[in-house]
Amino acid sequence: MVMVLMLCRSLLVSSTKGSSKYVKWAKEAGVKVSSLDDSFFTNPVIKNYFKACIKAVVKRKNSLSGVR
């Protein structure tokens, strides 16, 4: 089985503010980042936040079927 995950579009659309949220969370945690959303692509802390989120989604176990 092959699964393709496409989240990039939602990160860049201004109505969802996907990447902006990651930058905001990093600022709130005390990470020094620029005010630009480009920090999402360059700051290692923010990139790790995103990687952790993706990992949680991919490794999630369905509570009804038990399928990972």
Rosetta blueprint (number, residue, H / E / L):
1 M L
2 V L
3 M L
4 V L
5 L L
6 M L
7 L L
8 C H
9 R H
10 S H
11 L H
12 L H
13 V L
14 S L
15 S L
16 T L
17 K L
18 G H
19 S H
20 S H
21 K H
22 Y H
23 V H
24 K H
25 W H
26 A H
27 K H
28 E H
29 A L
30 G L
31 V L
32 K L
33 V L
34 S L
35 S L
36 L L
37 D L
38 D L
39 S H
40 F H
41 F H
42 T H
43 N L
44 P H
45 V H
46 I H
47 K H
48 N H
49 Y H
50 F H
51 K H
52 A H
53 C H
54 I H
55 K H
56 A H
57 V H
58 V H
59 K L
60 R L
61 K L
62 N L
63 S L
64 L L
65 S L
66 G L
67 V L
68 R L
